[in-house]
Amino acid sequence: MKKLSKVQLKQQTLVLNVADALEEQARAEIPGMLQCWFDVEYHLFPGSLLLCFQFENDQALKAAEPQLLKWQKRLSAAMVKKGVILKDMRKHLTFTLKGPED
């Protein structure tokens, strides 16, 4: 794996902090939410950022779907506070049953 530059390390720290904060909130507010994980290609940041909320089963996922837009807005707001603008907030957060290894 290629070593990250100083700028990319800052981006990674920023994304980790936002993901951790959202994960903590989501676990408290959304039943069945297991973890938050993300995928990003730093040379295409922020356009390549994808945050995923993983759920324990299909029932929990379906119950949480109506809240997806609210969480997309929270991600966008959290990133703006850190100085990063997501052009289309709907592309950057999704609810899934898959884990980071899937």
N, CA, C and O atoms as a printed pandas DataFrame, in Angstrom:
     atom_number atom_name residue_name chain_id  residue_number  x_coord  y_coord  z_coord
0              1         N          MET        A               1    0.839   -1.181    0.000
1              2        CA          MET        A               1    0.000    0.000    0.000
2              3         C          MET        A               1    0.880    1.239    0.000
3              4         O          MET        A               1    1.893    1.301    0.696
4              5         N          LYS        A               2    0.480    2.211   -0.784
5              6        CA          LYS        A               2    1.229    3.448   -0.923
6              7         C          LYS        A               2    1.128    4.285    0.358
7              8         O          LYS        A               2    0.068    4.367    0.977
8              9         N          LYS        A               3    2.229    4.893    0.735
9             10        CA          LYS        A               3    2.265    5.741    1.918
10            11         C          LYS        A               3    1.476    7.026    1.642
11            12         O          LYS        A               3    1.565    7.597    0.556
12            13         N          LEU        A               4    0.699    7.475    2.646
13            14        CA          LEU        A               4   -0.115    8.676    2.485
14            15         C          LEU        A               4    0.728    9.927    2.705
15            16         O          LEU        A               4    1.635    9.941    3.537
16            17         N          SER        A               5    0.415   10.979    1.946
17            18        CA          SER        A               5    1.098   12.257    2.114
18            19         C          SER        A               5    0.567   12.953    3.373
19            20         O          SER        A               5   -0.391   12.486    3.989
20            21         N          LYS        A               6    1.189   14.058    3.745
21            22        CA          LYS        A               6    0.738   14.804    4.934
22            23         C          LYS        A               6   -0.691   15.294    4.761
23            24         O          LYS        A               6   -1.483   15.239    5.702
24            25         N          VAL        A               7   -1.025   15.767    3.581
25            26        CA          VAL        A               7   -2.385   16.231    3.299
26            27         C          VAL        A               7   -3.367   15.070    3.413
27            28         O          VAL        A               7   -4.440   15.217    3.999
28            29         N          GLN        A               8   -3.006   13.922    2.857
29            30        CA          GLN        A               8   -3.886   12.752    2.917
30            31         C          GLN        A               8   -4.042   12.254    4.342
31            32         O          GLN        A               8   -5.118   11.784    4.710
32            33         N          LEU        A               9   -3.000   12.345    5.150
33            34        CA          LEU        A               9   -3.109   11.968    6.562
34            35         C          LEU        A               9   -4.068   12.890    7.303
35            36         O          LEU        A               9   -4.826   12.437    8.161
36            37         N          LYS        A              10   -4.041   14.185    6.976
37            38        CA          LYS        A              10   -4.989   15.138    7.578
38            39         C          LYS        A              10   -6.415   14.792    7.167
39            40         O          LYS        A              10   -7.336   14.836    7.981
40            41         N          GLN        A              11   -6.584   14.445    5.889
41            42        CA          GLN        A              11   -7.907   14.056    5.393
42            43         C          GLN        A              11   -8.395   12.801    6.109
43            44         O          GLN        A              11   -9.563   12.704    6.485
44            45         N          GLN        A              12   -7.493   11.847    6.293
45            46        CA          GLN        A              12   -7.846   10.601    6.967
46            47         C          GLN        A              12   -8.283   10.878    8.409
47            48         O          GLN        A              12   -9.280   10.324    8.872
48            49         N          THR        A              13   -7.556   11.715    9.100
49            50        CA          THR        A              13   -7.896   12.063   10.479
50            51         C          THR        A              13   -9.259   12.749   10.538
51            52         O          THR        A              13  -10.079   12.445   11.404
52            53         N          LEU        A              14   -9.490   13.666    9.621
53            54        CA          LEU        A              14  -10.766   14.371    9.562
54            55         C          LEU        A              14  -11.919   13.387    9.364
55            56         O          LEU        A              14  -12.921   13.445   10.076
56            57         N          VAL        A              15  -11.771   12.484    8.392
57            58        CA          VAL        A              15  -12.823   11.508    8.094
58            59         C          VAL        A              15  -13.037   10.570    9.288
59            60         O          VAL        A              15  -14.177   10.262    9.634
60            61         N          LEU        A              16  -11.964   10.122    9.908
61            62        CA          LEU        A              16  -12.078    9.245   11.082
62            63         C          LEU        A              16  -12.834    9.933   12.216
63            64         O          LEU        A              16  -13.692    9.320   12.851
64            65         N          ASN        A              17  -12.523   11.193   12.471
65            66        CA          ASN        A              17  -13.200   11.929   13.536
66            67         C          ASN        A              17  -14.692   12.080   13.257
67            68         O          ASN        A              17  -15.517   11.873   14.147
68            69         N          VAL        A              18  -15.034   12.438   12.031
69            70        CA          VAL        A              18  -16.444   12.602   11.652
70            71         C          VAL        A              18  -17.159   11.249   11.719
71            72         O          VAL        A              18  -18.268   11.161   12.246
72            73         N          ALA        A              19  -16.533   10.204   11.193
73            74        CA          ALA        A              19  -17.138    8.867   11.202
74            75         C          ALA        A              19  -17.360    8.375   12.632
75            76         O          ALA        A              19  -18.410    7.809   12.933
76            77         N          ASP        A              20  -16.389    8.585   13.510
77            78        CA          ASP        A              20  -16.531    8.168   14.905
78            79         C          ASP        A              20  -17.680    8.894   15.594
79            80         O          ASP        A              20  -18.462    8.281   16.321
80            81         N          ALA        A              21  -17.779   10.195   15.364
81            82        CA          ALA        A              21  -18.852   10.985   15.986
82            83         C          ALA        A              21  -20.222   10.536   15.479
83            84         O          ALA        A              21  -21.151   10.367   16.269
84            85         N          LEU        A              22  -20.347   10.342   14.173
85            86        CA          LEU        A              22  -21.624    9.899   13.609
86            87         C          LEU        A              22  -21.971    8.487   14.063
87            88         O          LEU        A              22  -23.136    8.186   14.322
88            89         N          GLU        A              23  -20.971    7.625   14.158
89            90        CA          GLU        A              23  -21.207    6.250   14.605
90            91         C          GLU        A              23  -21.755    6.243   16.033
91            92         O          GLU        A              23  -22.688    5.502   16.341
92            93         N          GLU        A              24  -21.178    7.059   16.888
93            94        CA          GLU        A              24  -21.635    7.122   18.276
94            95         C          GLU        A              24  -23.088    7.593   18.348
95            96         O          GLU        A              24  -23.895    7.025   19.084
96            97         N          GLN        A              25  -23.416    8.634   17.578
97            98        CA          GLN        A              25  -24.789    9.138   17.535
98            99         C          GLN        A              25  -25.744    8.080   16.995
99           100         O          GLN        A              25  -26.810    7.845   17.565
100          101         N          ALA        A              26  -25.355    7.445   15.896
101          102        CA          ALA        A              26  -26.228    6.483   15.232
102          103         C          ALA        A              26  -26.494    5.266   16.099
103          104         O          ALA        A              26  -27.618    4.765   16.138
104          105         N          ARG        A              27  -25.478    4.787   16.790
105          106        CA          ARG        A              27  -25.686    3.632   17.680
106          107         C          ARG        A              27  -26.704    3.959   18.766
107          108         O          ARG        A              27  -27.473    3.091   19.178
108          109         N          ALA        A              28  -26.711    5.204   19.231
109          110        CA          ALA        A              28  -27.649    5.616   20.267
110          111         C          ALA        A              28  -29.064    5.810   19.706
111          112         O          ALA        A              28  -30.046    5.576   20.410
112          113         N          GLU        A              29  -29.168    6.233   18.448
113          114        CA          GLU        A              29  -30.466    6.613   17.890
114          115         C          GLU        A              29  -31.109    5.574   16.970
115          116         O          GLU        A              29  -32.330    5.575   16.812
116          117         N          ILE        A              30  -30.324    4.697   16.366
117          118        CA          ILE        A              30  -30.870    3.748   15.392
118          119         C          ILE        A              30  -30.713    2.319   15.911
119          120         O          ILE        A              30  -29.593    1.821   16.024
120          121         N          PRO        A              31  -31.827    1.659   16.226
121          122        CA          PRO        A              31  -31.736    0.271   16.679
122          123         C          PRO        A              31  -31.189   -0.639   15.578
123          124         O          PRO        A              31  -31.578   -0.524   14.415
124          125         N          GLY        A              32  -30.293   -1.535   15.952
125          126        CA          GLY        A              32  -29.762   -2.506   15.004
126          127         C          GLY        A              32  -28.553   -2.041   14.217
127          128         O          GLY        A              32  -28.029   -2.790   13.393
128          129         N          MET        A              33  -28.100   -0.818   14.454
129          130        CA          MET        A              33  -26.915   -0.311   13.756
130          131         C          MET        A              33  -25.675   -0.870   14.439
131          132         O          MET        A              33  -25.481   -0.672   15.639
132          133         N          LEU        A              34  -24.829   -1.573   13.675
133          134        CA          LEU        A              34  -23.647   -2.221   14.239
134          135         C          LEU        A              34  -22.422   -1.325   14.257
135          136         O          LEU        A              34  -21.794   -1.130   15.297
136          137         N          GLN        A              35  -22.090   -0.780   13.085
137          138        CA          GLN        A              35  -20.870    0.010   12.986
138          139         C          GLN        A              35  -20.940    0.952   11.802
139          140         O          GLN        A              35  -21.779    0.808   10.914
140          141         N          CYS        A              36  -20.046    1.909   11.812
141          142        CA          CYS        A              36  -19.877    2.825   10.698
142          143         C          CYS        A              36  -18.486    2.577   10.140
143          144         O          CYS        A              36  -17.512    2.528   10.891
144          145         N          TRP        A              37  -18.390    2.421    8.830
145          146        CA          TRP        A              37  -17.095    2.274    8.187
146          147         C          TRP        A              37  -17.099    3.121    6.922
147          148         O          TRP        A              37  -18.152    3.508    6.416
148          149         N          PHE        A              38  -15.912    3.397    6.427
149          150        CA          PHE        A              38  -15.853    4.249    5.245
150          151         C          PHE        A              38  -14.830    3.753    4.240
151          152         O          PHE        A              38  -13.922    2.985    4.557
152          153         N          ASP        A              39  -15.013    4.220    3.025
153          154        CA          ASP        A              39  -14.086    3.941    1.938
154          155         C          ASP        A              39  -13.799    5.289    1.274
155          156         O          ASP        A              39  -14.708    6.086    1.041
156          157         N          VAL        A              40  -12.538    5.525    0.977
157          158        CA          VAL        A              40  -12.166    6.789    0.328
158          159         C          VAL        A              40  -10.887    6.592   -0.472
159          160         O          VAL        A              40   -9.981    5.864   -0.066
160          161         N          GLU        A              41  -10.837    7.253   -1.608
161          162        CA          GLU        A              41   -9.609    7.336   -2.385
162          163         C          GLU        A              41   -9.122    8.762   -2.194
163          164         O          GLU        A              41   -9.717    9.708   -2.710
164          165         N          TYR        A              42   -8.033    8.907   -1.446
165          166        CA          TYR        A              42   -7.606   10.230   -1.021
166          167         C          TYR        A              42   -7.237   11.151   -2.180
167          168         O          TYR        A              42   -7.374   12.368   -2.061
168          169         N          HIS        A              43   -6.778   10.602   -3.285
169          170        CA          HIS        A              43   -6.449   11.462   -4.426
170          171         C          HIS        A              43   -7.710   12.011   -5.102
171          172         O          HIS        A              43   -7.621   12.911   -5.938
172          173         N          LEU        A              44   -8.879   11.478   -4.747
173          174        CA          LEU        A              44  -10.165   11.962   -5.278
174          175         C          LEU        A              44  -11.052   12.552   -4.180
175          176         O          LEU        A              44  -12.249   12.750   -4.386
176          177         N          PHE        A              45  -10.471   12.828   -3.026
177          178        CA          PHE        A              45  -11.222   13.358   -1.882
178          179         C          PHE        A              45  -11.674   14.778   -2.174
179          180         O          PHE        A              45  -10.903   15.531   -2.768
180          181         N          PRO        A              46  -12.888   15.193   -1.788
181          182        CA          PRO        A              46  -13.910   14.486   -1.025
182          183         C          PRO        A              46  -14.915   13.716   -1.876
183          184         O          PRO        A              46  -15.793   13.044   -1.335
184          185         N          GLY        A              47  -14.797   13.805   -3.195
185          186        CA          GLY        A              47  -15.766   13.160   -4.075
186          187         C          GLY        A              47  -15.857   11.654   -3.923
187          188         O          GLY        A              47  -16.898   11.067   -4.217
188          189         N          SER        A              48  -14.777   11.012   -3.466
189          190        CA          SER        A              48  -14.761    9.554   -3.365
190          191         C          SER        A              48  -15.180    9.025   -2.000
191          192         O          SER        A              48  -15.223    7.812   -1.795
192          193         N          LEU        A              49  -15.486    9.914   -1.071
193          194        CA          LEU        A              49  -15.852    9.490    0.288
194          195         C          LEU        A              49  -17.183    8.747    0.291
195          196         O          LEU        A              49  -18.176    9.230   -0.254
196          197         N          LEU        A              50  -17.193    7.576    0.906
197          198        CA          LEU        A              50  -18.431    6.822    1.096
198          199         C          LEU        A              50  -18.438    6.275    2.510
199          200         O          LEU        A              50  -17.624    5.423    2.869
200          201         N          LEU        A              51  -19.368    6.775    3.306
201          202        CA          LEU        A              51  -19.558    6.309    4.678
202          203         C          LEU        A              51  -20.697    5.296    4.659
203          204         O          LEU        A              51  -21.725    5.530    4.023
204          205         N          CYS        A              52  -20.522    4.179    5.347
205          206        CA          CYS        A              52  -21.539    3.125    5.372
206          207         C          CYS        A              52  -21.940    2.827    6.813
207          208         O          CYS        A              52  -21.083    2.620    7.672
208          209         N          PHE        A              53  -23.226    2.807    7.068
209          210        CA          PHE        A              53  -23.753    2.364    8.354
210          211         C          PHE        A              53  -24.166    0.914    8.165
211          212         O          PHE        A              53  -25.058    0.616    7.371
212          213         N          GLN        A              54  -23.524    0.019    8.888
213          214        CA          GLN        A              54  -23.806   -1.412    8.762
214          215         C          GLN        A              54  -24.847   -1.823    9.797
215          216         O          GLN        A              54  -24.753   -1.468   10.972
216          217         N          PHE        A              55  -25.843   -2.581    9.333
217          218        CA          PHE        A              55  -26.922   -3.039   10.201
218          219         C          PHE        A              55  -26.842   -4.546   10.408
219          220         O          PHE        A              55  -26.293   -5.272    9.579
220          221         N          GLU        A              56  -27.406   -5.011   11.538
221          222        CA          GLU        A              56  -27.293   -6.421   11.901
222          223         C          GLU        A              56  -28.187   -7.333   11.075
223          224         O          GLU        A              56  -27.863   -8.504   10.873
224          225         N          ASN        A              57  -29.324   -6.801   10.589
225          226        CA          ASN        A              57  -30.210   -7.634    9.771
226          227         C          ASN        A              57  -31.068   -6.763    8.856
227          228         O          ASN        A              57  -31.089   -5.538    8.976
228          229         N          ASP        A              58  -31.772   -7.426    7.943
229          230        CA          ASP        A              58  -32.578   -6.730    6.950
230          231         C          ASP        A              58  -33.722   -5.950    7.588
231          232         O          ASP        A              58  -34.088   -4.877    7.110
232          233         N          GLN        A              59  -34.280   -6.482    8.655
233          234        CA          GLN        A              59  -35.387   -5.818    9.346
234          235         C          GLN        A              59  -34.929   -4.475    9.929
235          236         O          GLN        A              59  -35.626   -3.470    9.786
236          237         N          ALA        A              60  -33.788   -4.455   10.569
237          238        CA          ALA        A              60  -33.244   -3.216   11.137
238          239         C          ALA        A              60  -32.910   -2.217   10.029
239          240         O          ALA        A              60  -33.125   -1.015   10.177
240          241         N          LEU        A              61  -32.383   -2.731    8.926
241          242        CA          LEU        A              61  -32.047   -1.877    7.785
242          243         C          LEU        A              61  -33.293   -1.219    7.209
243          244         O          LEU        A              61  -33.306   -0.014    6.957
244          245         N          LYS        A              62  -34.334   -2.010    7.003
245          246        CA          LYS        A              62  -35.585   -1.469    6.448
246          247         C          LYS        A              62  -36.228   -0.448    7.397
247          248         O          LYS        A              62  -36.790    0.552    6.951
248          249         N          ALA        A              63  -36.140   -0.707    8.696
249          250        CA          ALA        A              63  -36.711    0.218    9.682
250          251         C          ALA        A              63  -35.958    1.549    9.698
251          252         O          ALA        A              63  -36.546    2.590    9.991
252          253         N          ALA        A              64  -34.666    1.520    9.385
253          254        CA          ALA        A              64  -33.839    2.728    9.427
254          255         C          ALA        A              64  -33.892    3.543    8.128
255          256         O          ALA        A              64  -33.567    4.731    8.136
256          257         N          GLU        A              65  -34.296    2.925    7.019
257          258        CA          GLU        A              65  -34.284    3.597    5.711
258          259         C          GLU        A              65  -34.916    4.992    5.708
259          260         O          GLU        A              65  -34.359    5.895    5.084
260          261         N          PRO        A              66  -36.070    5.211    6.386
261          262        CA          PRO        A              66  -36.654    6.562    6.363
262          263         C          PRO        A              66  -35.748    7.640    6.973
263          264         O          PRO        A              66  -35.948    8.829    6.727
264          265         N          GLN        A              67  -34.755    7.228    7.765
265          266        CA          GLN        A              67  -33.856    8.189    8.403
266          267         C          GLN        A              67  -32.603    8.489    7.579
267          268         O          GLN        A              67  -31.778    9.309    7.984
268          269         N          LEU        A              68  -32.458    7.840    6.443
269          270        CA          LEU        A              68  -31.236    7.970    5.645
270          271         C          LEU        A              68  -30.931    9.432    5.292
271          272         O          LEU        A              68  -29.796    9.877    5.465
272          273         N          LEU        A              69  -31.905   10.171    4.810
273          274        CA          LEU        A              69  -31.674   11.558    4.410
274          275         C          LEU        A              69  -31.190   12.402    5.591
275          276         O          LEU        A              69  -30.311   13.250    5.436
276          277         N          LYS        A              70  -31.768   12.164    6.767
277          278        CA          LYS        A              70  -31.346   12.897    7.960
278          279         C          LYS        A              70  -29.868   12.663    8.249
279          280         O          LYS        A              70  -29.148   13.599    8.596
280          281         N          TRP        A              71  -29.419   11.435    8.111
281          282        CA          TRP        A              71  -28.018   11.105    8.387
282          283         C          TRP        A              71  -27.101   11.624    7.283
283          284         O          TRP        A              71  -25.960   11.998    7.554
284          285         N          GLN        A              72  -27.578   11.649    6.064
285          286        CA          GLN        A              72  -26.794   12.238    4.975
286          287         C          GLN        A              72  -26.579   13.729    5.234
287          288         O          GLN        A              72  -25.494   14.259    4.993
288          289         N          LYS        A              73  -27.619   14.397    5.725
289          290        CA          LYS        A              73  -27.508   15.818    6.060
290          291         C          LYS        A              73  -26.549   16.024    7.230
291          292         O          LYS        A              73  -25.784   16.989    7.241
292          293         N          ARG        A              74  -26.584   15.133    8.204
293          294        CA          ARG        A              74  -25.665   15.237    9.344
294          295         C          ARG        A              74  -24.217   15.073    8.904
295          296         O          ARG        A              74  -23.334   15.788    9.378
296          297         N          LEU        A              75  -23.976   14.138    8.005
297          298        CA          LEU        A              75  -22.620   13.953    7.475
298          299         C          LEU        A              75  -22.170   15.214    6.753
299          300         O          LEU        A              75  -21.062   15.700    6.978
300          301         N          SER        A              76  -23.019   15.739    5.895
301          302        CA          SER        A              76  -22.680   16.938    5.136
302          303         C          SER        A              76  -22.381   18.108    6.078
303          304         O          SER        A              76  -21.404   18.830    5.881
304          305         N          ALA        A              77  -23.219   18.295    7.097
305          306        CA          ALA        A              77  -23.018   19.386    8.060
306          307         C          ALA        A              77  -21.720   19.204    8.841
307          308         O          ALA        A              77  -20.994   20.172    9.074
308          309         N          ALA        A              78  -21.425   17.974    9.245
309          310        CA          ALA        A              78  -20.194   17.698    9.992
310          311         C          ALA        A              78  -18.967   17.975    9.130
311          312         O          ALA        A              78  -17.966   18.496    9.622
312          313         N          MET        A              79  -19.040   17.633    7.860
313          314        CA          MET        A              79  -17.909   17.875    6.968
314          315         C          MET        A              79  -17.734   19.370    6.698
315          316         O          MET        A              79  -16.606   19.856    6.623
316          317         N          VAL        A              80  -18.836   20.096    6.554
317          318        CA          VAL        A              80  -18.749   21.546    6.343
318          319         C          VAL        A              80  -18.087   22.211    7.551
319          320         O          VAL        A              80  -17.286   23.132    7.393
320          321         N          LYS        A              81  -18.419   21.748    8.749
321          322        CA          LYS        A              81  -17.795   22.297    9.961
322          323         C          LYS        A              81  -16.284   22.092    9.945
323          324         O          LYS        A              81  -15.542   22.866   10.549
324          325         N          LYS        A              82  -15.829   21.045    9.252
325          326        CA          LYS        A              82  -14.396   20.752    9.148
326          327         C          LYS        A              82  -13.779   21.402    7.899
327          328         O          LYS        A              82  -12.592   21.230    7.622
328          329         N          GLY        A              83  -14.608   22.153    7.147
329          330        CA          GLY        A              83  -14.098   22.854    5.977
330          331         C          GLY        A              83  -14.127   22.063    4.688
331          332         O          GLY        A              83  -13.453   22.423    3.723
332          333         N          VAL        A              84  -14.909   20.976    4.659
333          334        CA          VAL        A              84  -15.006   20.133    3.459
334          335         C          VAL        A              84  -16.447   20.165    2.958
335          336         O          VAL        A              84  -17.383   19.869    3.702
336          337         N          ILE        A              85  -16.609   20.525    1.695
337          338        CA          ILE        A              85  -17.949   20.592    1.106
338          339         C          ILE        A              85  -18.191   19.358    0.246
339          340         O          ILE        A              85  -17.419   19.056   -0.664
340          341         N          LEU        A              86  -19.280   18.649    0.551
341          342        CA          LEU        A              86  -19.704   17.495   -0.251
342          343         C          LEU        A              86  -20.745   18.005   -1.246
343          344         O          LEU        A              86  -21.813   18.465   -0.842
344          345         N          LYS        A              87  -20.445   17.928   -2.527
345          346        CA          LYS        A              87  -21.334   18.491   -3.541
346          347         C          LYS        A              87  -22.703   17.833   -3.558
347          348         O          LYS        A              87  -23.720   18.519   -3.658
348          349         N          ASP        A              88  -22.740   16.516   -3.463
349          350        CA          ASP        A              88  -24.013   15.795   -3.455
350          351         C          ASP        A              88  -24.025   14.879   -2.236
351          352         O          ASP        A              88  -23.492   13.771   -2.279
352          353         N          MET        A              89  -24.636   15.347   -1.151
353          354        CA          MET        A              89  -24.583   14.616    0.120
354          355         C          MET        A              89  -25.183   13.216    0.013
355          356         O          MET        A              89  -24.809   12.333    0.785
356          357         N          ARG        A              90  -26.090   12.996   -0.913
357          358        CA          ARG        A              90  -26.740   11.690   -1.038
358          359         C          ARG        A              90  -25.793   10.597   -1.514
359          360         O          ARG        A              90  -26.074    9.415   -1.315
360          361         N          LYS        A              91  -24.688   10.962   -2.132
361          362        CA          LYS        A              91  -23.741    9.973   -2.659
362          363         C          LYS        A              91  -22.737    9.509   -1.608
363          364         O          LYS        A              91  -21.993    8.559   -1.853
364          365         N          HIS        A              92  -22.700   10.150   -0.457
365          366        CA          HIS        A              92  -21.609    9.921    0.479
366          367         C          HIS        A              92  -21.959    9.120    1.732
367          368         O          HIS        A              92  -21.075    8.827    2.537
368          369         N          LEU        A              93  -23.217    8.764    1.909
369          370        CA          LEU        A              93  -23.594    7.945    3.058
370          371         C          LEU        A              93  -24.667    6.962    2.628
371          372         O          LEU        A              93  -25.620    7.322    1.937
372          373         N          THR        A              94  -24.499    5.720    3.046
373          374        CA          THR        A              94  -25.468    4.684    2.697
374          375         C          THR        A              94  -25.677    3.747    3.878
375          376         O          THR        A              94  -24.810    3.621    4.742
376          377         N          PHE        A              95  -26.824    3.095    3.908
377          378        CA          PHE        A              95  -27.126    2.063    4.899
378          379         C          PHE        A              95  -26.933    0.720    4.208
379          380         O          PHE        A              95  -27.336    0.557    3.056
380          381         N          THR        A              96  -26.320   -0.249    4.896
381          382        CA          THR        A              96  -26.006   -1.526    4.268
382          383         C          THR        A              96  -25.984   -2.653    5.283
383          384         O          THR        A              96  -25.929   -2.417    6.490
384          385         N          LEU        A              97  -26.028   -3.878    4.785
385          386        CA          LEU        A              97  -25.831   -5.060    5.613
386          387         C          LEU        A              97  -24.388   -5.553    5.507
387          388         O          LEU        A              97  -23.944   -6.373    6.311
388          389         N          LYS        A              98  -23.664   -5.050    4.513
389          390        CA          LYS        A              98  -22.288   -5.493    4.263
390          391         C          LYS        A              98  -21.306   -4.830    5.216
391          392         O          LYS        A              98  -21.495   -3.690    5.642
392          393         N          GLY        A              99  -20.272   -5.559    5.533
393          394        CA          GLY        A              99  -19.192   -5.023    6.348
394          395         C          GLY        A              99  -18.054   -4.539    5.487
395          396         O          GLY        A              99  -18.096   -4.692    4.266
396          397         N          PRO        A             100  -17.032   -3.956    6.093
397          398        CA          PRO        A             100  -15.916   -3.436    5.313
398          399         C          PRO        A             100  -15.134   -4.527    4.561
399          400         O          PRO        A             100  -14.444   -4.232    3.585
400          401         N          GLU        A             101  -15.241   -5.769    5.008
401          402        CA          GLU        A             101  -14.503   -6.867    4.379
402          403         C          GLU        A             101  -15.274   -7.504    3.229
403          404         O          GLU        A             101  -14.699   -8.263    2.448
404          405         N          ASP        A             102  -16.575   -7.205    3.114
405          406        CA          ASP        A             102  -17.437   -7.845    2.093
406          407         C          ASP        A             102  -17.226   -7.286    0.699
407          408         O          ASP        A             102  -17.877   -7.727   -0.248
